[in-house]
Structure formats: C-alpha cells, structure tokens
Amino acid sequence: MRKLGFIGLGIMGTPMAGHLIAAGHEVYLHTRSGVPAQLLAAGGHACGSPGEVAGQAEVIFVMVPDTPHVESVLFGAQGVAEGLSAGKVVVDMSSISPLATKHFAERINALGCEYLDAPVSGGEVGAKGATLTIMVGGSQATFDMVRPLFDLLGKNITLVGGNGAGQTCKVANQIIVALNIEAVGEALLFASKAGADPAKVREALMGGFASSKILEVHGERMIKRTFDPGFRIELHQKDLNLALGSARELGIALPNTATAQELFNACRAHGGAGWDHSAMIRALEMLADFEIK
C-alpha cells in the first residue's frame, strides 16, 4: 500500500481516484468544490489544500482543466510545491501546454522531486472503466516506479519521451479526435439529408474500413441527440488552441484543425461550451439548415 494524493475530482478525477482507493492505497484528496462523498465513504482522506495533499503523499496526481490551473495547484499559495520533500513524485494527468509542462518539471526537479506529464484519452467512459490511454513524458526510472499505479487507471500506457512529450502526444490525439468527429458528423448529415437512415448507415459503416471509436461512440450520440458532456467542447477548444498555437511556432499549417475549431466556436456561440464535443454536429446542421433524423 502506498500513500497517494489526487487533486482535481471532476468527471475524470473522481473515478480515477476511486480506482486507486479500491486497490487498497491510502489516498489523500483535494478539489475546489469539495471531495465527493463516495470517495470519502470508500476510504479516501479529504485535505484542505494541494500543499496538505503533497505533505501526506509520496506520489501526487493532478487532474485539472488547463495550464493556469496546474500552475496554481503546483506553485500557488498552499500549493503542491509547499508540501513536497525530496524523493516525491508529481504526476500531472491534465491536458496542458507542452512548453509550460517542461518549465513545471524543471521547477519540481529543483525541489529534489520527479515529474511525469501523463495526459489521458478515453473520456469519462475510460476513466470509469479504468481503460484510459495514458501518454507519459518523463524519465524511464520514474515511469517504471509509477507504472503499477497507471495500470490501475488505464490499459494502453506508453512512455513517449522526456517531460513534455506526453502533452505533445495528447495534442496530436486531440487533433485526430476533432477531425474524426467532424468526419462522422459530415457523413451522417449527408446520409440523413439524402434520405438514408443514419442509424443504419452507422451500423453498416461499423463493419468496414470507416469503422472507428468515434463512429461507434459519438456517432451514436449524434443520432440519439445525447450531448450531456463526457468531454466538454470548451475543453476540446483549449486543446485545439494548444495545437494551433504550437503549429504557428513550428511554422506548419493545420487547416482542418482550424476548421474543426471554428465549428466548435459556432457551437459555443449558441450556448454550447458545456456540450459534449460530439455536438459539433449541431454546427454542421446549422450550416445545412437540417437536423439528422
């Protein structure tokens, strides 16, 4: 049994922390909105600040929305850095800037501690089922030390490279996911407008080369109009901003990524910041003045 910390207990963090508790670890918890009752009932320990979590735990997991949130959790007042002592490990599983990640790692390393960036893919379903894909940046030795804990949270776990490489991989993942959502949305819109049953079209395509996890999960969401968030549009927009900003720095063009971002912008303009990202179909429907049915 190890002493662990988990900071950020939202849609993703709550089930992830739950898996660590269920495995018998002593888990110290903090989130701005209060630790969920089910985690306390399962044996988790509530802490008043990120610094208190870091003071109690050997390995501290962070799962918050964006780069400024991670910086605040790590280095703000009563932050993780204040509770660290040499030899501890910080694992940031948020999806944030690769460049900022490298700076955060340097600051944590300067305190005599190790740092892994380990963003995930798989959404709420993957978090609940412990089937997340985990993309890790950091040293081999630290990865090996934390790997048994990652195994409690996910199935496809890869050390991509040094600090920042995990976040770079996650940005690439989000480009692919966004463009796949756009492709599935366009295909189902086309099929429905042409008079075909989109549910039957999806069923047929699932058996061929066009099959994908996006078609399986988000195609069904589009058809059933179930846009309660597994992953909010505003969070995917944040990831695409990272992609487009990094592309400018690298001097490369990502034209289809830019189009996907504009479709998300249209959803947001209609009050959809909190919709599931599969609701991109709504922007396409507005352009077509037609709703799939």
HELIX and SHEET records of a PDB file:
HELIX    1   1 GLY A   13  ALA A   22  1                                  10    
HELIX    2   2 ALA A   37  ALA A   42  1                                   6    
HELIX    3   3 PRO A   50  GLN A   56  1                                   7    
HELIX    4   4 THR A   67  PHE A   75  1                                   9    
HELIX    5   5 VAL A   80  GLY A   83  1                                   4    
HELIX    6   6 PRO A   98  ASN A  109  1                                  12    
HELIX    7   7 GLY A  123  GLY A  129  1                                   7    
HELIX    8   8 GLN A  140  PHE A  150  1                                  11    
HELIX    9   9 ALA A  165  LYS A  193  1                                  29    
HELIX   10  10 PRO A  198  LEU A  205  1                                   8    
HELIX   11  11 LYS A  213  LYS A  213  1                                   1    
HELIX   12  12 ILE A  214  HIS A  218  3                                   5    
HELIX   13  13 GLY A  219  LYS A  224  1                                   6    
HELIX   14  14 ILE A  233  LEU A  250  1                                  18    
HELIX   15  15 PRO A  255  ALA A  269  1                                  15    
HELIX   16  16 HIS A  277  ALA A  279  5                                   3    
HELIX   17  17 MET A  280  ALA A  288  1                                   9    
SHEET    1   A 6 HIS A  45  ALA A  46  0                                        
SHEET    2   A 6 GLU A  26  HIS A  30  1                                        
SHEET    3   A 6 LYS A   3  ILE A   7  1                                        
SHEET    4   A 6 VAL A  59  VAL A  62  1                                        
SHEET    5   A 6 VAL A  89  ASP A  92  1                                        
SHEET    6   A 6 GLU A 114  ASP A 117  1                                        
SHEET    1   B 3 VAL A 120  SER A 121  0                                        
SHEET    2   B 3 LEU A 132  GLY A 137 -1                                        
SHEET    3   B 3 GLY A 154  GLY A 161  1                                        
END                                                                             
